[in-house]
């Protein structure tokens, strides 16, 4: 049988199998009926090498392995009777980005030509064998807002050269581009990428992208480096080009955070540094859309403008694939969520026998355990077990469900200076912090004001419009936003809430290291405490992060 079709049939088989398991999981255990966690001790085991990850899963040294990328690993693990694989269409996008703050990437026609020079269909077919989809929009296919009518797509190096020639570009005797109005060829530039040891598929994709851009005369070379170092370089805007994947949300207003000029700050999400008034206007209409119809129109326009202005090149959106050892039961998975999620972590227990520690693979070192500056998925795999938000998202329906807030209300109010949005949250009264202090509305208020007043880049788009916070009582909070937006509820409801008695003493949020500081209330803990299901205990670099169950967690059966 042709190898391509063999892999395709395997993929269809997996999809059919997963489809059945989704329904079974949904019938068996709704998120709103979970009581947990049941696990007493959790180890996030740091295994950076993909071959070592697969071997550890096969040997049973780890129980949960997520973020499986290589097709050969998917096929290998799918044949292991001890392992259960889940697959989901992810809110994932992989991009090749440019630094528009300096020449030559501040020239639009060069970025457009680069877009046409990347053979994304071939790259995805070669590297992912059907486990990913070529991406030509700035939102993933899983998003209901993904634009389908994108004119600048496909692979066309002839058209790329034509665009450059029509804009006045020339080529020297060695085929290197010469910008318009000069006689000097472009100098060598670097493409930042993780190393092949940590991210082999990403490194290979980066290498192929370099070759493709070299073919049209762009003198680019690969610069592989430690992922934490790479993120630091991007935060400081010290780069020419880069490759990076994003896990996006169900809402398209993330485009505002990624590409609006106000987010072009060090540490902000507008890494390319695009500053375009036409795009800003469309993104503002999206960000402050009053209803779904307006949001869809603004989302479509924003994506079409991004397609034209090309601050980055979308390359692929992959399926999420995860493996769980069958000695565990009560696994939660859905069409948009693989088994390696918080819901599984809350509900998992051994199929038989006494409770044992759960070993969860962490594919890289957490770069920062500071919730104010952390930006990588590895950081938040750790901190996502510690901190909670006001709302959660149902993994089956993607609807808002109660979490730290048991109910909420959204109102449009009119004041002297125009219409505003008022969010009202009624908080749970049975929640305490991991160090024993009661959780109240003051914690929510302090978190929001700390993020807003310090203009913390990672959260700026969420809190910048907060103009007033009122606390009618210890378990009620009213937040008034400066305008009307369809997205305000998710902006605030999705924030990690931190303890007021800890953050009030934080003077330097950028260098705060809560995992290394003693807790002022409970000396057995650090300052890395939340209301979440697991308590941080220790981090051994290169080995693991260890947690114990939060015995005060509100979802535990008392």
ABEGO torsion letter per residue (X at the ends): XBAAAAAAAAAAAAAAAAAAAAAAAAAABBAAABBOBABABBBBBBBABAAAAAAAAAAGABABBBGBABAAAAAAAAABAABBBBBBBBBBBBBBBBBAABOAAABAAAAAAAAAABBAAAAAAAAAGGABBBBABABBAABAABBABBABBEBBAAAAAAAAAAAGBBBBAAGBBBBBGBABBBBBBBBBBBBAAABAAAAAAAAAAAAAAAAAGBBBBBBBBBAAAAAAAAAAGBBABBBBBBBBBABAAAAAAAABAAABBBGBABAAGBBBAAAAAAAAAAAABABAAAAAAAAAAAAAAAAAAGABBBABBBBBBBBBBAABBGBBBBAABBABBAAAAAABBBABEBBBBBBBBBABBBABABAAABABAAAAAAAAAABBBABBBBAAAGBBBBBABABBBBBBBBBAAEBBBBBBBBBBAABBBAAGBBBBAAAAAAAAAAAAAAGBAAAAAAAAABABBBBABAABBBBBBABBBAAAAAAAAABBBBBAAAAAABABAAABBAAABBBAABAABBABBBABABBBABBBBGABBBBBBBAABAABBX
